Amino acid sequence: MSTLLLAIESSCDDTSAAVLRDGVVLSNCVANQDAHRAYGGVVPEVASRAHQVNIVPVVDLALQKAGVDKSDLSAIAFTRGPGLMGSLIVGVSFAKSLALSLDIPMIEVNHMQAHVLAHFAEPPHPTFPFLCLTVSGGHTQIVRVTAPLEMEIIGHTRDDAAGEAFDKTGKILGLDYPAGPIIDRLAREGTARFSFPEPNIPDLDFSFSGLKTSILYFLKKKRKENPQFIEENLTDICASVQDRIVSILLNKLVLAVERTGITEVAIAGGVSANSALRAGLQQLGKEKAWRTFIPAFQFCTDNAGMIGVTAHFKYLAQEFVSQEVSAVPRWKIGSEGA
Amino acid sequence: MELIFRDLVDLDRTVVPALLRAAGARRKWMLSGDIGAGKTTLVQALCRHFGVQDYVTSPTFSLVNAYSYPDAEAKEGQALIHHLDLYRLKNLDEAIDIGIEEYLGDPWFCWMEWPELITPLWPEEVFKINLEILEDSSRKILFL
């Protein structure tokens, strides 16, 4: 008999639902105008009220796209943390209610673990052990993965995340939020001819706060000489900043490979959509004979598909939770979620 | 009151003790200042002062980061700190949606970056801090 899982993700801004059969993603929906058209509503923006409005339509849509009836579900998976309390609560409560009414088990999932296991949504899959650099607006970490459910963080940011470095730079440059994709696009037309310092952070940890400050000082100085400096050099500034952010990330990956001897190298999280990071990783892979892995875009950003993929591993291991489970805003990979 | 500081040593030795003295019983702190002015760096120093063990990272994306530190007077011996950042929120409604009133009304420290968005919700007894980058890249901190 096949295993049918419904997975729910509501840790931050997006409400998402996915349906999986035997670990294969049948549908992976993020609440947007599509999910709401049937209900005649509009999509609210941030946080818990938005999730409350989104969750029923997006679950309906995921089931419908998968061609699955909820009475056939084997279990329900949900993001227990880390994330914003008010947002997590919506997904956790919904999962508990539905599991209770259908009398099926529940599976808790760590959102950061799910980003890593998103690599198992579609082939090619990395083999164990592998390294995964997870980069997003809120996170930057290198994870050593020894088995589907065994992983440890071996490096992480001490201040800002890489995605935040993109967004804050965008703010300084007067670009719209989120600025990551805009900088990516502008950088393609520019040359990385301005140099920003690489922070001197020991081991496999990262820091992006100093980079933000040095960009700020650099622009302040240049604009004193030429008030039009940003406008006249926008593409080159973007290329230079992106070049530095990517090199900070990749240099630490090189160090992580040297230290662990692991040459299966993956990236995950929303920033792994950045074209320079993708190209840089592939180039490094060729030079150093690593096998490199980048998930499809739909599995990079926050999505329930990756929650479902992780839950499938847990289903096979029979790792279920009881109705006493509650959301945990801070939950590090490899620690107990209490 | 106004202080100028240059580095983390000044921040730890001079600024943090001065702020805590000036704040007195006020636990809701509003941290204003431009990008790069040092708001998160100040919160990192405050957390160091209280003995927070976790890495203190930017809450811009997560909106709220919670930390705990040992406090014999608190229930279960642990007190909480909420580090908020309203940078990416667009209006008061979104702030209410994330439960902002809870963080303003509870007994714990709440250190809030980009708090101007919710001025109408500020409790009466807030501690206001403004950080500014000076020409020589030292920082000026104003508080009242």
Boltz contact constraints between the chains, C-beta under 6 A:
constraints:
  - contact:
      token1: [A, 46]
      token2: [B, 94]
      max_distance: 6.0
  - contact:
      token1: [A, 47]
      token2: [B, 97]
      max_distance: 6.0
  - contact:
      token1: [A, 47]
      token2: [B, 98]
      max_distance: 6.0
  - contact:
      token1: [A, 48]
      token2: [B, 97]
      max_distance: 6.0
  - contact:
      token1: [A, 49]
      token2: [B, 97]
      max_distance: 6.0
  - contact:
      token1: [A, 84]
      token2: [B, 63]
      max_distance: 6.0
  - contact:
      token1: [A, 86]
      token2: [B, 98]
      max_distance: 6.0
  - contact:
      token1: [A, 86]
      token2: [B, 99]
      max_distance: 6.0
  - contact:
      token1: [A, 137]
      token2: [B, 61]
      max_distance: 6.0
  - contact:
      token1: [A, 138]
      token2: [B, 61]
      max_distance: 6.0
  - contact:
      token1: [A, 138]
      token2: [B, 62]
      max_distance: 6.0
  - contact:
      token1: [A, 157]
      token2: [B, 57]
      max_distance: 6.0
  - contact:
      token1: [A, 158]
      token2: [B, 55]
      max_distance: 6.0
  - contact:
      token1: [A, 159]
      token2: [B, 57]
      max_distance: 6.0
  - contact:
      token1: [A, 159]
      token2: [B, 58]
      max_distance: 6.0
  - contact:
      token1: [A, 160]
      token2: [B, 58]
      max_distance: 6.0
  - contact:
      token1: [A, 164]
      token2: [B, 58]
      max_distance: 6.0
  - contact:
      token1: [A, 164]
      token2: [B, 60]
      max_distance: 6.0
  - contact:
      token1: [A, 168]
      token2: [B, 35]
      max_distance: 6.0
  - contact:
      token1: [A, 212]
      token2: [B, 36]
      max_distance: 6.0
  - contact:
      token1: [A, 213]
      token2: [B, 36]
      max_distance: 6.0
  - contact:
      token1: [A, 216]
      token2: [B, 36]
      max_distance: 6.0
  - contact:
      token1: [A, 329]
      token2: [B, 66]
      max_distance: 6.0
